[in-house]
Amino acid sequence: MNALQTYLPTTGRIFLAIIFILAGLGKITAIEGNVGFMEAFGVPGILIWLVIIVEVVGGVMLAAGYKTRWAAAALGAFSLASALIFHTDFSNQMEMTNFLKNLAITGGMLYVIAFGPGALAVDMRSK
């Protein structure tokens, strides 16, 4: 295995994970605003806690490469659902950008699911 195959999957996982970890932690400091945003789209506000757990715990698991395919599946599904629920006002350029960003993240998660975490992952310690 060459250096690119050793280090790039880990770097990619960390880059993908950062957005979820920071977004989840950011939601903790602005619970009311995030609940209001969710409810404006018909999503029950109580789900904010599930969102925070999925983003933070899933992001940490992805970054560490622990149960990587499961974490990627959860975060990919979350990204796709977020795109379809919150970012479908395509007349607004920012919403279109957010929609496409979520699709791209979902695509990255599909790669992680298909090809695994790479060499530098907790999952690979037992192999």
Secondary structure, DSSP 8 states (H G I E B T S, - for coil): --HHHHHHHHHHHHHHHHHHHHHHHHHHTTHHHHHHHHHHTT--GGGHHHHHHHHHHHHHHHHHTSSHHHHHHHHHHHHHHHHHHH---TTSHHHHHHHHHHHHHHHHHHHHHHH-S-SSSGGGGG-
